Amino acid sequence: MLALSGVVAYRAGVTLADASDRLVHTKNVELTLERTLSVMRDAETGQRGFLLTRSTDYLKPYEVALTELGARLMELRELLADDATAQRPLDEINALVQVKTNELARTIDLVRGSRTDEALDVVLTDSGRVAMDQIRALVERMERDSERELAARLTAADEARSALTRSIAAATALAIAILCVLVLVT
């Protein structure tokens, strides 16, 4: 009985540790997804400010965002390396980020070349807006999938915690019974 309690306790501990690790991992993935979206919004903000004012000061958020974007996407790739189902949406996000950053760069280049009307025509194609909407949708889907997986692991952790409690109670009852027998025999 004590050996069985020990096995149950060990397995429960492993399950609880796994759930804790997954919680941290899930939150890291969600945070990195949100940071990626934030960086994309910063790039858009910089582009928009430059298109409206033609002041290069407005390009700073855009330029910073471009340098950060690669790091965020690489971080996502690393965090999700062991998740085969996340690879396809991550590939889609990468492709859409490329579409969006190309649109941003093209409009900025056109304005720099005094071709503001052409830049506006590019914006009016809505390709950049559509790409951002698709990126947002993919990020939301990935967050939902991650939360669903986490919920399943937390359910398993709750079950392990209950099994651990039952095991400890049984071991304690057995120890008390053995102690009582020993007291009565002596």
Secondary structure, DSSP 8 states (H G I E B T S, - for coil): -HHHHHHHHHHHHHHHHHHHHHHHHHHHHHHHHHHHHHHHHHHHHHHHHHHHH--GGGHHHHHHHHHHHHHHHHHHHHHTTT-HHHHHHHHHHHHHHHHHHHHHHHHHHHHHTT-HHHHHHHHHT-HHHHHHHHHHHHHHHHHHHHHHHHHHHHHHHHHHHHHHHHHHHHHHHHHHHHHHHHHHH-
